[in-house]
Structures are given as C-alpha cells and as structure tokens.
Amino acid sequence: MKSQLLRFALLAILISTISACGGDNPTPPAPVQTPEEIAVEKLTGPNGSQTWGIQGGGTVTRDGRAVTDLYQNFTLILRSGSARTYTSSNNNDLFDNSGNWSFTDGTFTKFELTGTKPAAGREITFVQNEDNLRLDFTIPAPGARINGVFAIAGSYTFNLKKN
C-alpha cells in the first residue's frame, strides 16, 4: 500500500511539473534593434519609406536667414533596404532628384547623399523627433554655384515635417 501511495504521489508531482512547463506559448521577446537599425527607422519610418517636406510648417535657413520661399513644396523621400535610396522634388537644384544615401560615421547621426548637385557628398547631420526632421549641412564657397550663376554657399538647416 505504501508503495502504491508513493507511486501515486510521484505521478502527481510529475504531472504537476509537466503541466507547469507546458500550456500557453509565451510571446517571444521582440528582437533588439541595433543603433544602425534605429537610425534607419528614424529616417525611413517603420515601413522603410518616409516622405519629409516643407509643407505643414517646415522651414529652410541659409546662414541663419530664411530661404524657405526658395524651397516651397520641397520633399525628400528616404528609403531603407540594401540600396538605401532617396528622391527629392522642388529642390531648387540644391539636391539631386534621386540617388543613394549612407551613414558617414559610427554614431548614425550623419549621412550623405550621392549625386552631382551641391548637397551631394556633404555630411548631413540629422535629428529626428516625432514628426520633425532637422537636417544641417554646409556647402563651401568653392564650386557653390548652380549653373555658374546662383551662389548657394553657406550653412543650411532644413526643418522638415513628416508627410
């Protein structure tokens, strides 16, 4: 009788232990994003493509002076992925219409655009906060003309809005 009782107790403990280990499948933890992935998402949004623009209250300054009127309806679309592409419109020949972008340092707070226009190849510092993206970059005086006429040298700040 004691052996049967001992068997029954051991069986109950075994069943209890197995039940505690099984049951609902817990949700696996979300993968931790790398600093680069976080920075890419700030620029390109959670779906991998984000449009930023002047509309909705954005501004542009050059050397501290407002030049927003020169970039009315400016948009910059940044896309993630292995190619990391961009397109821009109403850019007043400051930016190329399209190309690639890449980070310039290990802090993932600066990027550059490919192309031939004055903003291409410049280190662009960015700060993204909710629906706002601030871009800061400088175009040096040598070669800072568009079509040999319009001088565009200076320090630029683009305050863009999420569209």
N, C-alpha and C positions, 0 to 999 in steps of 0.2 A: 504494500500500500504506500509506504514512504517513497519507494522508487517511482511509482506512478505519479504521486504528487510532485516529486522533484522534476520528473519529465514534463508534467503539465506546467509547472512554474517556469521551467526553462523555455518551453514552447511559447508561453505567453510573453516572456521577455523578448524572445526572438521576433515574434510577430509585431510587438510594440516597437522594437528598434527598426525593423524594416519599414513599418508604416510611417515612422517619423522621418525616414530618409527619402521616402517616395513622395507621392502626392503631386501638388501643383508644381509645374516647372517655373521657377522664378525667372523673371525677365533678366536677360544678361545685361551687365553694365554697358552703357554707351561707350564706344571707343573714344579714347582720349585724343583730342586733336593736337597736332604738333604746332609750334609757333608759326610755321610757314602756312599751314592749313588755315589757321585762324586769320592770318593776314590776308590770304587769298579770299576768304569768305567776306572780310570787311570790304574788299574792293569789288567783288563779283557777286555778292549776295549768296544766300543759301542754295539757290538753284543754278549757280555757275554763270549767270549773266546779269549784269546790273547796269541800268542807264542812269547816268548822273547828268544834271543840267542846270542851266541858269534859271529856267522857269520856276516860279514858286518862291522867289526871294533870293536867288543866288547872286553873287557879285564877283567882279574881277577888278583887281587893282594892279597897277604897274608903278613901282617906286612910290607906293602909298597914295597914288592918285586914282580915282575911279575911272575905269575904262570899260565898264560893263556894256555901255552902248555899242562898243565895237564887237561885242560877242553875244549880241541878242540871239536867243534861241540856241546857244551853244549846247551840244550834247557830247558826252563821252560815254561810250558803252565798253565796259571791260568784261572779258570772258575768261573763265578758268579753263582747265584742261591742260593737256600736254603742250599745246601750242601757245596758250595764253595770248589771245588776240584782243585788239581794240579797234573801234571805229569812232570817228568824230565827225561832227557836222557843224556848219556855221562857225567854223574855227578861224576865220579871217586869215587863213594861210599861216597861222602860228603852229598848228598841228597838222600832221598828215591825215588823210581821210581814213587810213587803215594801216595796220601793221601788227607787231607783236609787242608785248611788254614783259619785263622781267625785273626781279628784285636786284638791287645793287649791293646789298650788304646782308650780313647775317642777323641783323636786328629786325628785318622785314618791315621797316618803316619808310623805305625809299625804293623807288622803282624808276625805270627809264623806258622810253618808247623807241621803237625802231622807226626809221624813215629818213627823209631828207629835209624836212621843214625845220625851222629854228628850235622848236621844243624837242625834237628828236635827239637822243643821246645825252640829254640833260638829266642830272639826278633830280628827281621829283620827290620831295618829302610829302608824305600824306598823313592826315589824321582823320579818322572816321569816327563819328559819334552819332548814333541812331540814324537819322535821315540826312545827315550832313557829311560832306567830304571836302576837306580843305587840302588843296594842292599848292605847294610852294616850290618855286624854281627860279633860276636866274639864267638869263641869256646875256652872255658877254658882248661887249661892243664890237669886236672884230666879226665881220660877217653877219651882223644883226640887221640886215635889210631884206625886205621882201621885194622881189623883182627889181632890186637895185634902187628903190625909191623910199619905201616906208621904213623908218628907223624903229626897231622894236626892242632894242637892248633895254635891260632892266630886270628888276626883281618882281616876279609875278606871284599873286595869290589868287587862286580860283576857289571861291566858296560855292560849292555845288550842292544841289538838292537831289535826293533820290526821286526818280520819276517812275 
